[in-house]
Amino acid sequence: MEDDRKMALLLRDALEKQAHRIVLASTGTDGLDIARSHPFEAIILDAMLPEMDGFSVARFLREAKVATPILMLTALDATKDVVRGLDNGVDDYLTKPFAFAELFARLRALSRRTPTATSLLYQLEDLQLDPLTHNASRSGRPIILTRTEFLLLEFMMKQPHTVLRREAIINAVWGYEETVENNTLDVFMKQLRSKIDGGFENKLIHTVRGFGYRLTSVIHP
């Protein structure tokens, strides 16, 4: 969450080169809504955001039981500001200006505090996805996924049995900065469904007409 668009784009480009997938938010209220609605491995949070400052965003996330690690970026380096951030649930603190190498190192350190790799293995019935190795399989049969197909499946496996609205899927996979046609999502979902459900009687990817898609083994009316 960064209100300075130039800085936000620099951060996005630098992090994407490190193979991170990024969702940008330019206001505190937008960032809070996104962080509460979607699972992330880490949150980079600017202290000074319009509509709601980063300290309040962190506090509301912790009150909502969102445990995602938070790295706060700020030009405020006074001890009282650091203490305020930590007391509101921030996990680490980086003062502007900073070197990207230090940012990457701090994100790696935060990731080591998250659950172990084995706990990050997603599974639904006989479908498995490992976000660390990008390996996918069903009934032990390897599934070769493109980058976009992997991102689609990962997003759905993080929220099984939940109806995922089309706009939420598009934002999670392509990002808020991109303009993606609805039929583009349908094409990729068709390809993914063919790889996941092809040859299996028990279908896992279901279309929810008028809303989006659901990944589940339970048949809904």
RODO-2510 file (C-alpha; in nm, 4 decimals, decimal comma):
residues 221
     n   res          X          Y          Z
     1     m     0,0000     0,0000     0,0000
     2     e     0,1715     0,3146    -0,1259
     3     d     0,0118     0,6500    -0,2157
     4     d     0,3081     0,7829    -0,4188
     5     r     0,2310     0,6337    -0,7620
     6     k     0,5891     0,6643    -0,8900
     7     m     0,7245     0,4887    -0,5805
     8     a     0,4470     0,2282    -0,5984
     9     l     0,5335     0,1409    -0,9586
    10     l     0,9061     0,1242    -0,8785
    11     l     0,8304    -0,1120    -0,5896
    12     r     0,6044    -0,3242    -0,8068
    13     d     0,8609    -0,3568    -1,0853
    14     a     1,1437    -0,4372    -0,8435
    15     l     0,9403    -0,6984    -0,6564
    16     e     0,8067    -0,8608    -0,9735
    17     k     1,1654    -0,9063    -1,0910
    18     q     1,2131    -1,1051    -0,7691
    19     a     0,9201    -1,3298    -0,8746
    20     h     0,6732    -1,1734    -0,6308
    21     r     0,3103    -1,1201    -0,7375
    22     i     0,1918    -0,7707    -0,6431
    23     v    -0,1452    -0,6065    -0,5767
    24     l    -0,1278    -0,2267    -0,5367
    25     a    -0,3527    -0,0039    -0,3260
    26     s    -0,3173     0,3756    -0,3150
    27     t    -0,5379     0,4541    -0,0141
    28     g    -0,5598     0,3130     0,3348
    29     t    -0,9247     0,2141     0,3001
    30     d    -0,8652     0,0310    -0,0293
    31     g    -0,5629    -0,1453     0,1157
    32     l    -0,7544    -0,2507     0,4254
    33     d    -1,0411    -0,3936     0,2191
    34     i    -0,8036    -0,5842    -0,0088
    35     a    -0,5912    -0,7199     0,2765
    36     r    -0,8978    -0,8390     0,4659
    37     s    -1,0503    -1,0032     0,1584
    38     h    -0,7526    -1,1851     0,0064
    39     p    -0,4687    -1,3909     0,1523
    40     f    -0,1163    -1,2543     0,1041
    41     e     0,2273    -1,3752     0,2084
    42     a     0,3307    -1,0244     0,3169
    43     i     0,2013    -0,6669     0,3224
    44     i     0,4234    -0,3650     0,2478
    45     l     0,2495    -0,0724     0,4148
    46     d     0,3250     0,2991     0,3867
    47     a     0,2752     0,4889     0,7116
    48     m     0,1219     0,7972     0,5498
    49     l    -0,1741     0,7020     0,3285
    50     p    -0,4796     0,9062     0,2285
    51     e    -0,8178     0,8272     0,3891
    52     m    -0,6597     0,6071     0,6574
    53     d    -0,2968     0,6049     0,7726
    54     g    -0,0855     0,2918     0,7799
    55     f    -0,0885     0,2700     1,1592
    56     s    -0,4689     0,2445     1,1568
    57     v    -0,4634    -0,0072     0,8706
    58     a    -0,2272    -0,2307     1,0693
    59     r    -0,4396    -0,2021     1,3827
    60     f    -0,7651    -0,2868     1,2022
    61     l    -0,6016    -0,5848     1,0288
    62     r    -0,4831    -0,7260     1,3605
    63     e    -0,8241    -0,6657     1,5180
    64     a    -0,9744    -0,8604     1,2256
    65     k    -0,7345    -1,1489     1,3072
    66     v    -0,5377    -1,1027     0,9830
    67     a    -0,1939    -1,2412     1,0701
    68     t    -0,0154    -1,1569     0,7429
    69     p     0,3337    -1,0149     0,8151
    70     i     0,3456    -0,6360     0,7718
    71     l     0,6537    -0,4375     0,6689
    72     m     0,6018    -0,0636     0,7178
    73     l     0,7745     0,1890     0,4908
    74     t     0,7971     0,5433     0,6198
    75     a     0,9963     0,8652     0,6327
    76     l     0,9103     0,8859     1,0022
    77     d     1,2134     0,7598     1,1891
    78     a     1,1476     0,8969     1,5369
    79     t     1,1454     0,6341     1,8089
    80     k     0,7850     0,7160     1,8994
    81     d     0,6755     0,6449     1,5392
    82     v     0,8583     0,3126     1,5324
    83     v     0,7005     0,2172     1,8645
    84     r     0,3573     0,3251     1,7391
    85     g     0,3904     0,1034     1,4340
    86     l     0,5063    -0,1994     1,6305
    87     d     0,2327    -0,1507     1,8897
    88     n    -0,0289    -0,1466     1,6141
    89     g     0,0820    -0,4829     1,4776
    90     v     0,3611    -0,4007     1,2329
    91     d     0,6256    -0,6773     1,2171
    92     d     0,9150    -0,4767     1,0714
    93     y     1,0024    -0,1195     0,9858
    94     l     1,2027     0,0301     0,6967
    95     t     1,2806     0,4019     0,6759
    96     k     1,2822     0,5906     0,3451
    97     p     1,5015     0,6229     0,1488
    98     f     1,6061     0,2588     0,1427
    99     a     1,7939     0,0153    -0,0801
   100     f     1,5903    -0,2520    -0,2571
   101     a     1,8439    -0,5110    -0,1405
   102     e     1,7493    -0,4349     0,2203
   103     l     1,3778    -0,4484     0,1368
   104     f     1,4199    -0,7916    -0,0228
   105     a     1,6220    -0,9149     0,2766
   106     r     1,3573    -0,7969     0,5218
   107     l     1,0831    -0,9699     0,3213
   108     r     1,2845    -1,2920     0,3251
   109     a     1,3228    -1,2587     0,7013
   110     l     0,9476    -1,2099     0,7398
   111     s     0,8794    -1,5169     0,5258
   112     r     1,0899    -1,7279     0,7617
   113     r     0,8472    -1,6401     1,0409
   114     t     0,5491    -1,7741     0,8456
   115     p     0,4347    -2,1406     0,8560
   116     t     0,6735    -2,4038     0,7219
   117     a     0,6718    -2,5159     0,3630
   118     t     0,4755    -2,8322     0,4406
   119     s     0,1901    -2,6274     0,5880
   120     l     0,1724    -2,4227     0,2683
   121     l     0,0791    -2,7244     0,0544
   122     y    -0,2741    -2,6712    -0,0748
   123     q    -0,4962    -2,9756    -0,1176
   124     l    -0,8570    -3,0377    -0,2150
   125     e    -0,9587    -3,4026    -0,2432
   126     d    -0,6939    -3,5540    -0,4763
   127     l    -0,5759    -3,2172    -0,6133
   128     q    -0,2519    -3,0764    -0,4737
   129     l    -0,0617    -2,7536    -0,5355
   130     d     0,2765    -2,6587    -0,3910
   131     p     0,3243    -2,2784    -0,4100
   132     l     0,6965    -2,3090    -0,3377
   133     t     0,7832    -2,5469    -0,6216
   134     h     0,4817    -2,4625    -0,8434
   135     n     0,4154    -2,8355    -0,8768
   136     a     0,0543    -2,9434    -0,9250
   137     s    -0,0961    -3,2906    -0,9426
   138     r    -0,4247    -3,4761    -0,9289
   139     s    -0,4418    -3,8368    -0,8132
   140     g    -0,0626    -3,8339    -0,8362
   141     r    -0,0670    -3,7298    -1,2013
   142     p     0,1496    -3,4194    -1,2654
   143     i    -0,0279    -3,1173    -1,4141
   144     i     0,1753    -2,8716    -1,6198
   145     l     0,0473    -2,5181    -1,5685
   146     t     0,1306    -2,1888    -1,7345
   147     r     0,2053    -1,8928    -1,5075
   148     t    -0,1484    -1,7555    -1,5374
   149     e    -0,3062    -2,0972    -1,4834
   150     f    -0,0946    -2,1448    -1,1721
   151     l    -0,2006    -1,8062    -1,0319
   152     l    -0,5670    -1,8866    -1,0997
   153     l    -0,5466    -2,2248    -0,9307
   154     e    -0,3474    -2,0906    -0,6367
   155     f    -0,6050    -1,8166    -0,5733
   156     m    -0,8913    -2,0674    -0,5858
   157     m    -0,7174    -2,3241    -0,3654
   158     k    -0,6596    -2,0609    -0,0976
   159     q    -1,0377    -2,0221    -0,0730
   160     p    -1,1987    -2,3610    -0,1477
   161     h    -1,5775    -2,3977    -0,1500
   162     t    -1,6093    -2,0174    -0,1775
   163     v    -1,7826    -1,8412    -0,4648
   164     l    -1,5105    -1,6172    -0,6097
   165     r    -1,6423    -1,3198    -0,8021
   166     r    -1,5016    -1,2549    -1,1451
   167     e    -1,3593    -0,9137    -1,0525
   168     a    -1,1850    -1,0585    -0,7449
   169     i    -1,0194    -1,3297    -0,9550
   170     i    -0,9093    -1,0807    -1,2216
   171     n    -0,7652    -0,8419    -0,9622
   172     a    -0,5796    -1,1214    -0,7814
   173     v    -0,4275    -1,2717    -1,0969
   174     w    -0,3758    -0,9746    -1,3303
   175     g    -0,3693    -0,6906    -1,0762
   176     y    -0,5709    -0,3741    -1,0293
   177     e    -0,3539    -0,1847    -1,2776
   178     e    -0,4461    -0,4090    -1,5708
   179     t    -0,7561    -0,3979    -1,7920
   180     v    -0,8684    -0,7551    -1,8542
   181     e    -1,1751    -0,8533    -2,0523
   182     n    -1,4196    -1,0975    -1,8949
   183     n    -1,3826    -1,3382    -2,1857
   184     t    -1,0061    -1,3522    -2,1165
   185     l    -1,0810    -1,4959    -1,7731
   186     d    -1,3232    -1,7451    -1,9283
   187     v    -1,0625    -1,8631    -2,1794
   188     f    -0,7996    -1,9217    -1,9108
   189     m    -1,0520    -2,0875    -1,6813
   190     k    -1,1553    -2,3215    -1,9619
   191     q    -0,7915    -2,4210    -2,0140
   192     l    -0,7424    -2,4725    -1,6407
   193     r    -1,0618    -2,6776    -1,6103
   194     s    -0,9445    -2,9024    -1,8938
   195     k    -0,6179    -2,9729    -1,7109
   196     i    -0,7715    -3,0154    -1,3646
   197     d    -1,0960    -3,1980    -1,4439
   198     g    -1,0218    -3,3635    -1,7777
   199     g    -1,0653    -3,7411    -1,7443
   200     f    -1,2075    -3,7220    -1,3923
   201     e    -1,5706    -3,7951    -1,3057
   202     n    -1,5548    -3,5708    -0,9966
   203     k    -1,5312    -3,2153    -1,1305
   204     l    -1,3678    -2,9560    -0,9034
   205     i    -1,4005    -2,6271    -1,0949
   206     h    -1,7587    -2,5025    -1,1173
   207     t    -1,9102    -2,1969    -1,2841
   208     v    -2,1481    -1,9973    -1,0675
   209     r    -2,3602    -1,8147    -1,3228
   210     g    -2,3836    -1,4418    -1,2709
   211     f    -2,1060    -1,4402    -1,0093
   212     g    -1,7857    -1,6264    -1,0938
   213     y    -1,6295    -1,9599    -1,0084
   214     r    -1,6005    -2,2037    -0,7185
   215     l    -1,3382    -2,4719    -0,6518
   216     t    -1,5095    -2,7521    -0,4635
   217     s    -1,5829    -3,1229    -0,4637
   218     v    -1,9307    -3,0611    -0,3235
   219     i    -2,2146    -3,0382    -0,5735
   220     h    -2,4227    -2,7242    -0,5185
   221     p    -2,7687    -2,6719    -0,6628
***
